[in-house]
Amino acid sequence: MAKLFPSLEEINEKSIEVTEGEKSLLEFLNSELDNAYEVFFKPNLNGDKPQIVIIKKKYGIIIIGVKDWKLEDYYWNRSRGFRKKRDFNVFKSPFEQVKEYKNNMYDLHNESLLKKSIENKEVYNLIQCGIYFHNESVAKVKRELFLNRDTEYEEVEIIGKDSLEREIFYEFLTRNHMYGSSFNKSFDDKTYESIKALLQPHIHTRDCGKSINYSNKQIKLMKSRAGSKKIKGVAGSGKTLMLAQRAVNANIRTKNKILILTYNITLKNYIYEKMNSIREEFNPVDFEINNYHRFIKFQLNNLAIPFKWHCDFDSEELGKYLESAKNRIERYDAIFIDEVQDYKLEWLRIIKKYFLKKNGEYVLFGDEKQNIYMRQLEENRTSQTNVLGAWNVLDQSFRLSTKLVILAIKFQKEFLASKYNVDEVKTFNIQKTMWDDKGIIEYFYFDSFELREIFNKIHFIIYKEKIKLSDICIIGSSIKNLKKIDFYIKSERGYETETTFESEEEYNKVKARLINNFENTIEKNKYNKRLKREIQRIRDSRKYNFKMNSDKIKLTTIHSFKGWEADTLILIIDNTEEMIEEIIYTGITRCVNNLIIINVGNVKYDEFFKELLT
């Protein structure tokens, strides 16, 4: 018998929703496959929810979508998907749906798979896909949908009701490299274990957490209860830790799944880190933590909504699609949104209207002075939201040292006071002078980006102050310059790095591979688009999997580091149009102890920092 997660008994006991087709396929897999096969039913991959995933150690993975459809009830247009004849509801092609689950496994959920596929394109075949049509035979599906043209469905294998015979199904497994004598070298034990942990994460126990001293105000605001609330706080006031604790409290209170949204993709892992520090028992699979756009994209695919995805999609058009599917949408007992100042008002309305249960818990956290995307403000100069009433304000900073607080406040008064209300920040050491507490602040100005000279200056301080490499994060607005630094410190200094973007080596590998595919100069425009798309895949994966708990030096854009913190922060200010006041303020306030500011040719801010810090 195969290993089923959850088992058929657990599915029945927990009243897990299962269709006739899903039940039939699960029962067949359970009885006909041996225990080398692990079958996962509706695993929750942070909101990405394929129906059935089969894994066999040393062999590979198959993702199977299940449809109970009778084809005579549907019209099908290859470019528009399926339309039901009776009620005219439109559905995304199940072939495209299951391929998106596969692509997400490479592009987002498992960073090593993407890295291997860049080095060897054959690794993309490690994961295979199939669609099980419960009420149709394989021949009929091919005849009705594809007119028996194999090229139309070569990436996704069709499984019919006549496929559920042992001999036929094992032929299917053999074709998809899941049965036989040859192993898949790409599916090594480390990759297998990482995929298994993704599909079946371990329970977080109380012993995994640590004791945290909260202020009385934090304790009050962390209590989970139904209703809407908005909380703003100064930099370092513990907003994200409070969000994590309140989300866990909401899970304990409701015993249901909790949704946490950000705008910054990388921030989801910081929230996971904060949740792991909490002394409570909970199941990580009960929490979906994602940025807004990725969450919407997952939902559209789960619901088989054929909405044409693009980053700047029209919210009104999206709302029409969600309205047509509202009875199929899984709603959440509690939704928490971090860095709400990054959100457009229409996004908040969509989330609350279509994804929050009636009388659910809805809490927003933010700081309008980190409004790096220039969202519209209220008349009182706070962030626009769909929660009425006054903000709950956290005015005490627990992260920033006294001198960093003073620097941040002076920067607010000098550059942000005309747009925002200046904070009144309280710290335990606010009475001390700027130079009393530990940690350093250094400032250097360079006319141009002289890589070796800049890094020698940084390296001298690191050596003199005995700073651990694992505590260092280098942030800036230019990926081009960050890539140069990344290449230099790896090749010249031998340091390991973790980034939110592609390395020079990866860029060159992708470029070389594509050049072989687009040798004809007439196809140059197609080549450029493909190169841009491939590089964006790497960046999305890096952001989605970025973590601080490694021994490597971290490099990231300020946009991607917003909401995070680093013990030693190296902030690079350049003279591009992107280097606005909100970006610099956000960068400054990401630091815990040591701040090194490198100004490359931006005279606007040179006088301020030079007068204050040199």
C-alpha positions as CSV (number, residue, x, y, z in Angstrom):
1,M,0.0,0.0,0.0
2,A,1.1,3.6,-0.7
3,K,1.7,6.0,2.1
4,L,-1.2,8.6,2.1
5,F,-1.0,12.0,3.8
6,P,-3.6,12.3,5.2
7,S,-4.7,8.7,5.2
8,L,-8.2,7.7,4.0
9,E,-9.3,7.2,7.6
10,E,-8.1,10.8,8.5
11,I,-9.9,12.2,5.5
12,N,-13.2,10.6,6.7
13,E,-12.7,11.5,10.4
14,K,-11.9,15.1,9.7
15,S,-14.6,15.4,7.1
16,I,-12.2,16.7,4.5
17,E,-14.0,17.8,1.4
18,V,-13.3,15.2,-1.4
19,T,-15.0,14.8,-4.8
20,E,-16.0,11.4,-6.2
21,G,-13.1,11.6,-8.7
22,E,-10.5,12.4,-5.9
23,K,-11.8,9.6,-3.7
24,S,-11.7,7.1,-6.6
25,L,-8.1,8.0,-7.5
26,L,-6.9,8.0,-3.9
27,E,-8.4,4.6,-3.2
28,F,-6.8,3.2,-6.3
29,L,-3.4,4.7,-5.5
30,N,-3.6,3.5,-1.9
31,S,-4.3,-0.1,-2.9
32,E,-2.2,-0.5,-6.0
33,L,1.0,1.4,-5.2
34,D,3.6,0.0,-2.8
35,N,5.0,1.9,0.2
36,A,7.8,3.4,-1.8
37,Y,5.2,5.9,-3.1
38,E,4.1,8.8,-0.9
39,V,0.8,10.4,-1.9
40,F,-0.2,13.9,-0.6
41,F,-3.8,15.0,-0.9
42,K,-4.4,18.7,-1.2
43,P,-1.1,19.8,0.4
44,N,-1.1,23.5,1.3
45,L,2.1,24.9,-0.1
46,N,1.7,28.4,1.5
47,G,-1.6,28.8,-0.4
48,D,-0.6,26.9,-3.5
49,K,-2.9,23.8,-3.4
50,P,-2.4,21.1,-6.0
51,Q,-4.9,18.2,-5.6
52,I,-2.6,15.2,-5.6
53,V,1.2,15.0,-5.4
54,I,3.0,11.7,-5.7
55,I,6.7,11.4,-4.6
56,K,9.0,8.4,-5.0
57,K,12.5,8.8,-3.4
58,K,15.3,8.7,-6.0
59,Y,12.8,8.8,-8.8
60,G,10.8,12.0,-9.0
61,I,7.4,13.7,-8.5
62,I,4.1,13.7,-10.3
63,I,1.4,16.4,-9.8
64,I,-2.1,15.2,-10.7
65,G,-5.2,17.4,-11.2
66,V,-8.6,15.8,-10.9
67,K,-11.7,16.7,-12.9
68,D,-15.1,15.1,-12.4
69,W,-16.3,16.8,-15.6
70,K,-18.4,15.2,-18.4
71,L,-17.0,16.8,-21.5
72,E,-20.3,17.1,-23.2
73,D,-21.3,19.7,-20.5
74,Y,-18.5,22.1,-21.6
75,Y,-17.3,24.2,-24.5
76,W,-13.6,24.5,-24.9
77,N,-11.6,27.2,-26.5
78,R,-7.8,26.7,-26.4
79,S,-7.2,30.4,-25.7
80,R,-10.1,31.1,-23.3
81,G,-10.4,27.8,-21.3
82,F,-13.5,25.8,-20.5
83,R,-17.1,27.2,-20.4
84,K,-19.9,25.3,-18.8
85,K,-23.0,25.1,-21.1
86,R,-25.6,25.4,-18.4
87,D,-24.5,28.4,-16.4
88,F,-21.8,29.8,-18.6
89,N,-19.1,29.8,-15.9
90,V,-15.6,29.9,-17.3
91,F,-12.7,27.8,-16.0
92,K,-9.0,27.8,-16.6
93,S,-7.7,24.9,-18.6
94,P,-6.8,22.1,-16.2
95,F,-3.6,21.5,-18.3
96,E,-2.5,25.1,-17.6
97,Q,-3.5,24.8,-14.0
98,V,-1.4,21.8,-13.2
99,K,1.6,23.2,-15.2
100,E,1.4,26.3,-13.0
101,Y,1.7,24.1,-9.9
102,K,4.7,22.5,-11.4
103,N,6.3,25.8,-12.3
104,N,5.7,27.2,-8.8
105,M,7.5,24.2,-7.4
106,Y,10.6,25.2,-9.4
107,D,10.3,28.9,-9.3
108,L,9.2,29.5,-5.7
109,H,8.8,26.5,-3.4
110,N,12.2,24.8,-3.8
111,E,15.2,27.0,-4.6
112,S,17.5,24.1,-5.3
113,L,15.3,22.8,-8.1
114,L,15.5,26.2,-9.9
115,K,19.3,26.3,-9.5
116,K,19.6,22.8,-10.8
117,S,17.4,23.5,-13.8
118,I,19.5,26.6,-14.7
119,E,22.6,24.3,-14.9
120,N,20.8,21.4,-16.6
121,K,17.5,21.9,-18.4
122,E,16.7,18.2,-18.1
123,V,16.0,18.8,-14.4
124,Y,12.7,20.3,-15.4
125,N,11.5,16.8,-16.2
126,L,12.0,15.8,-12.5
127,I,8.4,16.8,-12.0
128,Q,5.8,15.4,-14.3
129,C,2.1,16.4,-14.6
130,G,-1.2,14.6,-15.3
131,I,-4.9,15.3,-15.4
132,Y,-7.4,12.6,-14.2
133,F,-10.8,12.8,-16.0
134,H,-13.0,10.7,-13.7
135,N,-15.9,10.4,-16.1
136,E,-14.0,10.0,-19.4
137,S,-11.7,7.6,-21.1
138,V,-8.3,8.6,-22.3
139,A,-9.3,8.1,-26.0
140,K,-12.4,10.3,-25.6
141,V,-10.4,13.2,-24.0
142,K,-7.9,13.0,-26.8
143,R,-10.5,12.9,-29.4
144,E,-12.8,15.6,-28.0
145,L,-10.1,18.1,-26.9
146,F,-7.1,17.5,-29.1
147,L,-8.4,15.7,-32.2
148,N,-5.7,13.1,-31.4
149,R,-2.9,15.6,-31.9
150,D,-0.2,14.6,-29.4
151,T,1.6,17.9,-29.5
152,E,-1.3,19.7,-27.8
153,Y,-0.8,17.9,-24.5
154,E,2.7,16.5,-24.5
155,E,3.7,18.2,-21.2
156,V,0.6,16.9,-19.3
157,E,-0.4,13.3,-19.5
158,I,-4.1,12.4,-19.7
159,I,-5.4,9.9,-17.2
160,G,-8.9,8.5,-17.8
161,K,-11.3,6.3,-15.8
162,D,-9.9,3.4,-17.9
163,S,-6.4,4.2,-16.6
164,L,-7.2,2.9,-13.2
165,E,-6.0,-0.6,-13.8
166,R,-2.8,-1.8,-12.3
167,E,-1.0,-2.7,-15.6
168,I,-2.0,0.5,-17.4
169,F,-1.2,2.8,-14.5
170,Y,2.3,1.3,-14.1
171,E,2.9,2.0,-17.7
172,F,2.0,5.6,-17.0
173,L,4.4,5.6,-14.0
174,T,7.2,4.1,-16.3
175,R,6.6,6.8,-18.9
176,N,7.0,9.4,-16.3
177,H,10.2,8.0,-14.7
178,M,8.5,6.8,-11.5
179,Y,8.9,3.1,-12.0
180,G,11.8,1.0,-13.2
181,S,15.5,0.4,-12.5
182,S,16.9,3.8,-13.4
183,F,17.2,6.5,-10.7
184,N,17.1,10.2,-11.3
185,K,20.4,11.7,-10.2
186,S,18.9,15.2,-9.8
187,F,16.5,13.9,-7.1
188,D,19.1,13.4,-4.5
189,D,18.3,12.8,-0.8
190,K,18.7,16.5,0.1
191,T,16.2,17.6,-2.6
192,Y,13.8,14.8,-1.6
193,E,13.9,15.8,2.1
194,S,13.3,19.5,1.3
195,I,10.3,18.6,-0.9
196,K,9.0,16.3,1.8
197,A,9.3,19.0,4.5
198,L,7.5,21.4,2.2
199,L,4.6,19.0,1.8
200,Q,4.5,17.9,5.4
201,P,6.1,20.5,7.8
202,H,6.8,19.6,11.4
203,I,4.6,20.8,14.2
204,H,6.0,23.8,16.0
205,T,6.1,23.0,19.8
206,R,6.4,25.3,22.7
207,D,10.0,24.2,23.3
208,C,10.9,25.6,19.9
209,G,10.1,29.1,21.1
210,K,11.6,31.4,23.6
211,S,10.4,33.8,26.3
212,I,9.7,37.3,25.1
213,N,9.1,40.3,27.3
214,Y,6.2,42.3,25.8
215,S,5.1,45.8,27.0
216,N,1.7,46.2,28.4
217,K,0.5,47.9,25.3
218,Q,1.8,45.1,23.1
219,I,0.1,42.5,25.2
220,K,-3.2,44.3,24.9
221,L,-2.9,44.7,21.1
222,M,-1.8,41.1,20.6
223,K,-5.0,39.6,22.0
224,S,-6.9,37.9,19.2
225,R,-10.6,38.9,18.8
226,A,-13.0,39.4,16.0
227,G,-13.3,42.8,14.4
228,S,-11.0,45.3,12.5
229,K,-8.1,47.2,13.9
230,K,-5.1,49.2,12.5
231,I,-1.8,49.5,14.3
232,K,1.0,51.9,13.4
233,G,4.4,52.1,15.1
234,V,7.8,53.7,15.0
235,A,10.7,51.8,13.5
236,G,11.8,49.0,15.8
237,S,8.5,49.0,17.8
238,G,8.0,45.3,17.3
239,K,5.1,45.4,14.8
240,T,6.0,42.3,13.0
241,L,6.7,40.3,16.2
242,M,3.3,41.4,17.5
243,L,1.6,40.4,14.2
244,A,3.2,37.0,14.4
245,Q,2.1,36.5,18.1
246,R,-1.5,37.7,17.4
247,A,-1.7,35.5,14.3
248,V,-0.7,32.4,16.5
249,N,-3.3,33.6,19.1
250,A,-5.9,33.8,16.3
251,N,-5.1,30.2,15.2
252,I,-5.4,29.0,18.8
253,R,-8.7,30.8,19.2
254,T,-10.3,29.8,15.9
255,K,-8.6,26.5,15.2
256,N,-8.6,27.4,11.6
257,K,-6.3,28.7,8.8
258,I,-4.8,32.2,9.1
259,L,-3.8,34.5,6.3
260,I,-0.9,36.9,6.6
261,L,-0.1,39.3,3.7
262,T,2.8,41.6,3.0
263,Y,3.8,43.5,-0.1
264,N,7.5,42.8,0.1
265,I,8.0,39.2,-1.1
266,T,11.0,38.5,1.2
267,L,9.2,39.6,4.3
268,K,7.2,36.3,4.5
269,N,10.3,34.5,5.8
270,Y,11.0,37.2,8.4
271,I,7.4,36.6,9.7
272,Y,8.1,32.9,9.7
273,E,11.2,33.5,11.8
274,K,9.2,35.6,14.3
275,M,6.5,32.9,14.5
276,N,9.2,30.3,15.2
277,S,10.3,32.3,18.3
278,I,6.8,32.1,19.9
279,R,6.3,29.7,22.8
280,E,3.1,28.1,21.6
281,E,2.2,24.8,19.8
282,F,0.9,25.2,16.3
283,N,0.9,23.6,12.8
284,P,2.8,25.7,10.2
285,V,0.4,24.4,7.5
286,D,-2.4,26.5,9.2
287,F,-0.6,29.7,8.2
288,E,-0.4,31.2,4.7
289,I,2.1,34.0,4.5
290,N,2.5,35.7,1.1
291,N,2.8,39.0,-0.6
292,Y,-0.5,40.3,-2.1
293,H,0.2,39.6,-5.8
294,R,1.5,36.1,-5.2
295,F,-1.5,35.3,-3.0
296,I,-3.9,36.5,-5.7
297,K,-2.1,34.5,-8.4
298,F,-2.2,31.3,-6.2
299,Q,-6.0,31.9,-5.6
300,L,-6.7,32.4,-9.3
301,N,-5.0,29.1,-10.1
302,N,-6.6,27.2,-7.2
303,L,-10.0,28.4,-8.3
304,A,-9.2,27.7,-12.0
305,I,-10.1,31.3,-12.9
306,P,-8.8,32.2,-16.4
307,F,-7.8,35.7,-15.4
308,K,-4.8,36.8,-17.5
309,W,-2.1,37.5,-15.0
310,H,0.1,40.5,-15.1
311,C,1.7,42.5,-12.3
312,D,-0.4,45.7,-12.9
313,F,-3.7,43.9,-13.3
314,D,-7.0,45.9,-13.1
315,S,-8.6,45.5,-9.7
316,E,-12.1,46.1,-11.0
317,E,-11.7,43.3,-13.6
318,L,-10.3,41.0,-11.0
319,G,-13.2,41.7,-8.7
320,K,-15.6,40.5,-11.4
321,Y,-13.9,37.2,-11.7
322,L,-13.8,36.8,-7.9
323,E,-17.5,37.7,-7.7
324,S,-18.3,34.9,-10.1
325,A,-16.4,32.4,-8.0
326,K,-17.3,33.7,-4.5
327,N,-19.1,30.6,-3.5
328,R,-16.0,28.5,-4.1
329,I,-13.5,30.8,-2.3
330,E,-12.0,29.5,0.9
331,R,-12.4,32.3,3.5
332,Y,-10.2,32.9,6.5
333,D,-11.2,33.5,10.2
334,A,-8.4,36.0,10.5
335,I,-6.3,38.1,8.1
336,F,-3.3,40.2,9.0
337,I,-1.6,42.7,6.7
338,D,2.0,43.9,7.4
339,E,3.5,47.1,5.9
340,V,0.0,48.2,4.9
341,Q,1.4,51.6,3.7
342,D,2.6,49.6,0.6
343,Y,-1.0,48.7,-0.3
344,K,-3.5,50.4,-2.6
345,L,-6.9,50.9,-1.1
346,E,-8.6,48.7,-3.7
347,W,-6.4,45.8,-2.8
348,L,-7.5,46.0,0.8
349,R,-11.1,46.1,-0.3
350,I,-10.7,42.9,-2.4
351,I,-9.0,41.0,0.4
352,K,-11.6,41.9,3.0
353,K,-14.6,41.4,0.7
354,Y,-13.7,38.0,-0.8
355,F,-11.3,36.3,1.6
356,L,-12.4,37.3,5.2
357,K,-15.2,35.3,6.9
358,K,-18.1,37.2,8.2
359,N,-17.3,38.7,11.6
360,G,-13.6,37.7,11.1
361,E,-10.5,39.3,12.5
362,Y,-8.9,41.9,10.3
363,V,-5.8,43.7,11.5
364,L,-3.5,46.1,9.6
365,F,0.1,47.1,10.6
366,G,2.1,49.9,9.1
367,D,4.3,53.0,9.2
368,E,3.5,55.7,6.6
369,K,7.0,57.2,6.7
370,Q,8.2,54.0,4.9
371,N,5.8,54.9,2.1
372,I,8.4,54.0,-0.6
373,Y,5.7,53.4,-3.3
374,M,4.2,56.8,-2.8
375,R,0.6,55.6,-2.0
376,Q,-2.0,58.2,-1.4
377,L,-2.4,59.4,2.2
378,E,-5.4,60.5,4.3
379,E,-5.9,64.1,5.2
380,N,-4.2,63.5,8.5
381,R,-1.1,62.3,6.7
382,T,-1.5,58.6,7.6
383,S,-1.9,55.6,5.3
384,Q,-5.3,55.0,3.5
385,T,-7.0,51.9,4.8
386,N,-10.5,50.3,4.8
387,V,-10.6,50.3,8.7
388,L,-12.4,53.2,10.3
389,G,-11.4,55.0,13.4
390,A,-8.1,56.0,15.0
391,W,-4.8,54.2,14.7
392,N,-3.4,52.3,17.7
393,V,0.1,53.8,18.1
394,L,3.3,52.1,19.3
395,D,5.7,54.9,20.2
396,Q,8.5,52.8,21.9
397,S,11.4,51.4,19.9
398,F,12.9,48.2,21.2
399,R,15.3,47.6,18.2
400,L,17.0,50.9,17.5
401,S,19.9,52.1,19.7
402,T,19.7,55.7,21.0
403,K,22.0,57.1,18.4
404,L,20.0,55.4,15.6
405,V,16.8,56.8,17.0
406,I,18.3,60.3,17.1
407,L,19.6,59.9,13.5
408,A,16.2,58.7,12.3
409,I,14.3,61.5,14.0
410,K,16.7,64.1,12.6
411,F,16.3,62.7,9.2
412,Q,12.5,62.8,9.6
413,K,12.6,66.5,10.6
414,E,15.0,67.4,7.8
415,F,13.4,65.5,4.9
416,L,10.0,64.0,5.8
417,A,8.3,66.6,8.0
418,S,6.6,68.3,5.1
419,K,4.8,65.1,4.1
420,Y,4.3,63.1,7.4
421,N,3.9,63.6,11.1
422,V,7.2,63.4,12.9
423,D,7.4,60.5,15.4
424,E,7.8,60.9,19.1
425,V,10.0,57.9,19.8
426,K,10.6,56.6,23.3
427,T,13.5,54.3,24.1
428,F,15.0,53.1,27.4
429,N,18.2,55.1,26.6
430,I,16.7,58.2,25.1
431,Q,18.3,60.4,27.8
432,K,21.8,59.3,26.8
433,T,23.9,61.2,24.2
434,M,24.2,60.0,20.7
435,W,27.5,58.2,21.3
436,D,26.9,56.5,24.6
437,D,25.5,53.1,23.7
438,K,27.3,50.4,21.7
439,G,27.4,50.1,18.0
440,I,28.9,52.4,15.4
441,I,27.7,54.8,12.7
442,E,30.1,55.6,9.9
443,Y,29.6,57.7,6.8
444,F,31.7,57.9,3.6
445,Y,31.2,59.9,0.4
446,F,32.6,58.8,-3.0
447,D,32.2,60.7,-6.2
448,S,31.7,57.5,-8.2
449,F,31.3,53.8,-7.7
450,E,34.9,52.7,-7.1
451,L,34.3,49.1,-6.1
452,R,37.7,48.2,-4.7
453,E,38.1,51.4,-2.8
454,I,34.5,51.2,-1.3
455,F,34.9,47.6,-0.2
456,N,38.3,48.2,1.3
457,K,36.8,50.9,3.4
458,I,34.0,48.6,4.5
459,H,36.4,45.6,5.1
460,F,38.6,47.8,7.3
461,I,35.7,48.6,9.6
462,I,34.6,45.0,9.7
463,Y,38.1,43.9,10.7
464,K,38.6,46.7,13.2
465,E,35.2,46.2,14.9
466,K,35.4,42.3,14.7
467,I,32.0,42.1,13.1
468,K,30.8,38.6,12.2
469,L,30.2,38.2,8.4
470,S,26.8,36.5,9.2
471,D,25.6,39.7,10.8
472,I,26.2,41.9,7.7
473,C,23.7,42.9,5.2
474,I,24.5,45.2,2.2
475,I,21.5,47.1,0.8
476,G,21.0,49.6,-2.0
477,S,18.7,50.6,-4.8
478,S,20.9,49.4,-7.8
479,I,21.0,45.7,-8.5
480,K,23.7,46.4,-11.0
481,N,26.0,47.7,-8.3
482,L,25.0,45.1,-5.8
483,K,25.9,42.4,-8.3
484,K,29.3,43.9,-8.7
485,I,29.9,43.9,-5.0
486,D,28.6,40.3,-4.7
487,F,30.9,39.1,-7.5
488,Y,33.9,41.0,-5.9
489,I,33.5,39.7,-2.4
490,K,33.1,36.1,-3.6
491,S,35.9,36.1,-6.2
492,E,38.4,38.5,-4.4
493,R,37.7,37.8,-0.8
494,G,36.3,34.2,-0.9
495,Y,33.2,35.1,1.1
496,E,29.8,33.3,0.6
497,T,26.8,35.4,0.0
498,E,23.0,35.2,-0.1
499,T,21.1,37.6,-2.4
500,T,17.7,38.5,-3.7
501,F,18.9,38.6,-7.3
502,E,20.9,36.5,-9.8
503,S,24.7,36.2,-9.6
504,E,26.9,37.3,-12.5
505,E,27.6,33.6,-13.1
506,E,23.9,32.7,-13.3
507,Y,23.2,35.6,-15.6
508,N,25.9,34.5,-18.0
509,K,24.7,30.9,-17.9
510,V,21.2,31.9,-18.7
511,K,22.4,34.2,-21.4
512,A,24.6,31.6,-23.0
513,R,21.8,29.0,-23.1
514,L,19.4,31.4,-24.7
515,I,21.9,32.6,-27.3
516,N,22.0,29.0,-28.5
517,N,18.2,29.0,-28.9
518,F,18.0,32.4,-30.6
519,E,21.0,32.5,-33.0
520,N,19.0,34.3,-35.7
521,T,19.4,38.0,-35.2
522,I,15.8,38.5,-36.4
523,E,14.7,36.9,-33.1
524,K,16.6,39.4,-31.0
525,N,13.5,41.0,-29.5
526,K,12.2,37.5,-28.6
527,Y,15.6,36.7,-27.0
528,N,15.5,39.9,-24.9
529,K,12.0,39.2,-23.6
530,R,13.0,35.6,-22.8
531,L,16.2,36.7,-21.0
532,K,14.3,39.2,-18.9
533,R,11.7,36.6,-18.0
534,E,14.3,34.0,-17.0
535,I,16.2,36.5,-14.9
536,Q,12.9,37.5,-13.2
537,R,12.3,33.9,-12.3
538,I,15.6,33.8,-10.5
539,R,14.9,37.0,-8.7
540,D,11.4,35.9,-7.6
541,S,12.8,32.7,-6.3
542,R,15.6,34.4,-4.4
543,K,13.2,36.8,-2.8
544,Y,10.7,34.1,-2.0
545,N,13.4,32.0,-0.2
546,F,15.6,34.8,1.3
547,K,16.6,34.3,4.9
548,M,18.9,35.9,7.4
549,N,19.8,32.9,9.5
550,S,22.9,31.8,7.6
551,D,26.6,32.4,7.9
552,K,26.7,34.3,4.6
553,I,26.9,38.0,3.9
554,K,23.5,39.1,2.6
555,L,23.0,41.5,-0.3
556,T,19.5,42.9,-1.3
557,T,17.7,45.9,-2.5
558,I,16.3,48.3,0.0
559,H,12.8,47.5,-1.4
560,S,13.3,43.8,-0.6
561,F,14.8,44.4,2.8
562,K,11.9,46.6,4.0
563,G,10.5,45.2,7.3
564,W,13.7,43.2,8.0
565,E,16.6,44.0,10.4
566,A,20.3,43.4,10.4
567,D,22.9,43.7,13.2
568,T,25.4,45.4,10.8
569,L,23.9,47.3,7.9
570,I,25.8,48.7,5.0
571,L,23.5,51.2,3.2
572,I,24.6,52.4,-0.2
573,I,23.0,55.7,-1.3
574,D,23.4,56.4,-5.0
575,N,22.2,59.4,-7.2
576,T,19.4,57.7,-9.1
577,E,15.9,58.9,-9.2
578,E,14.8,56.0,-7.0
579,M,16.8,57.2,-4.1
580,I,14.0,59.2,-2.5
581,E,13.7,60.2,1.2
582,E,11.4,57.4,2.1
583,I,13.9,54.8,0.7
584,I,16.8,56.2,2.7
585,Y,14.7,56.4,5.9
586,T,13.6,52.8,5.4
587,G,17.3,51.8,4.9
588,I,18.5,53.6,8.1
589,T,15.8,52.0,10.3
590,R,16.7,48.4,9.2
591,C,19.8,48.6,11.4
592,V,20.2,47.1,15.0
593,N,23.8,48.1,16.0
594,N,26.3,49.0,13.3
595,L,25.4,51.3,10.4
596,I,27.8,52.1,7.6
597,I,26.5,54.6,5.0
598,I,28.2,54.8,1.6
599,N,27.1,57.8,-0.4
600,V,28.0,57.5,-4.1
601,G,27.6,60.9,-5.8
602,N,24.4,62.0,-4.1
603,V,25.2,65.6,-3.0
604,K,21.6,66.2,-1.8
605,Y,22.1,64.1,1.3
606,D,25.9,64.5,1.7
607,E,25.8,67.7,3.8
608,F,23.2,66.3,6.2
609,F,25.1,63.1,7.0
610,K,28.5,64.8,6.9
611,E,27.5,67.4,9.5
612,L,25.8,64.8,11.8
613,L,28.2,61.8,11.5
614,T,31.7,63.1,10.7
